[in-house]
Amino acid sequence: MSNNLLAGKKGIIFGALNKDSIAWKVAEQCHAQGAEFVLTNAPIAMRMGEINELAEATGSLIIPADATNMEDLDKLFKGAVEHLGGKLDFVLHSIGMSVNVRKGKHYTDLNYDWLEKGWDVSAVSFHKVMQTAWNLDCMNEWGSILALTYMAAQRTFPDYNDMADNKAYLESIARSFGYHWGVKKNVRVNTISQSPTMTTAGSGVKGFDGFVAYADKMSPLGNADADECASYCVMMFSDFTKKVTLQNLYHDGGFSNMGVSDVVMDQFISGGEK
Ligand SMILES: NC(=O)c1ccc[n+]([C@@H]2O[C@H](COP(=O)([O-])OP(=O)(O)OC[C@H]3O[C@@H](n4cnc5c(N)ncnc54)[C@H](O)[C@@H]3O)[C@@H](O)[C@H]2O)c1
């Protein structure tokens, strides 16, 4: 469905790795809504080359950048402004990685070098992205900056490991930097807290299938999928959300406000059905 909600808007989309990536769906929907953008990902993540397909389908340029590297980010933002022929209206940070999760290291036995790497990639990179855009003064007035997060920042999900702490830090950066963006440029900064979603990053979490099924049964509207998340991102980039800022926005079918649902409770009532 296209209503040209983003006609004339320019942006940068971080984190499209393959067709399952949330950022991939965001790029497709932003394109359908009339936006122009540059795609970026870590050089190492581009080896599979799938992002070329997305670039072709959306008429976008790819500029590789490690989101933890300030030189890469500087080149990316300068390159994007030059290619798009003007300042930016939106930025999507859709980046997450924990070495401890990847290597199956338990939360009570973390490797701190790995922790620092994951924290830099998953949380500090959001500050680095915004600081680069700030120093280059390359956001338009009333622009919108978004990062994706997960509710393990507020509630305990044991297998989410040190990513829970990274997400808490990420959400705090959104509020802290969002203040300065608002005052200086009327730019809004928010995080979207998305349901568990079957992607490369998601399925790195131990027992992820069970986790997805549980969240689905707990949520009155069921889990939100990647396409639905992309629609929410489009809305946050559109002019319909100009005064929404410093928020952590739950996009989870209602999960975050549930205690228990009938269908989950049924599993624990003796004799099965209520
Ligand atoms: N999948 C879920 O269940 C879920 C739920 C809530 C939030 N999120 C968040 O959504 C975002 C996108 O993840 P996804 O689920 O689409 O998975 P994904 O694996 O498709 O995307 C993660 C991206 O991060 C990129 N990345 C890693 N290191 C990088 C670096 N140094 N520089 C630049 N990019 C780097 C990867 O290449 C990849 O494209 C992440 O922030 C994730 O935590 C995911």
The ligand as an ORCA input file, in Angstrom:
! r2SCAN-3c Opt
* xyz 0 1
  N      14.672    -10.140     15.884
  C      14.142     -9.831     17.049
  O      13.543    -10.657     17.740
  C      14.236     -8.418     17.551
  C      13.343     -7.973     18.549
  C      13.479     -6.669     19.018
  C      14.481     -5.844     18.515
  N      15.333     -6.318     17.539
  C      16.383     -5.435     17.057
  O      16.197     -5.142     15.698
  C      17.453     -4.751     15.148
  C      17.685     -5.468     13.835
  O      17.875     -6.838     14.027
  P      17.189     -7.959     13.126
  O      16.350     -8.785     14.045
  O      16.598     -7.379     11.922
  O      18.443     -8.901     12.765
  P      19.560     -8.814     11.612
  O      20.581     -9.822     12.026
  O      18.940     -8.978     10.286
  O      20.138     -7.333     11.755
  C      21.204     -6.975     12.614
  C      22.128     -6.129     11.775
  O      23.197     -5.554     12.542
  C      24.267     -5.424     11.632
  N      25.544     -5.157     12.304
  C      26.196     -5.951     13.194
  N      27.375     -5.380     13.540
  C      27.448     -4.203     12.868
  C      28.419     -3.151     12.813
  N      29.558     -3.207     13.525
  N      28.181     -2.091     12.006
  C      27.044     -2.012     11.272
  N      26.089     -2.974     11.298
  C      26.291     -4.047     12.078
  C      24.259     -6.800     10.957
  O      25.095     -6.864      9.813
  C      22.796     -6.927     10.642
  O      22.465     -6.347      9.401
  C      18.510     -5.036     16.220
  O      18.756     -3.860     16.959
  C      17.778     -6.032     17.097
  O      18.311     -6.100     18.399
  C      15.211     -7.564     17.042
*
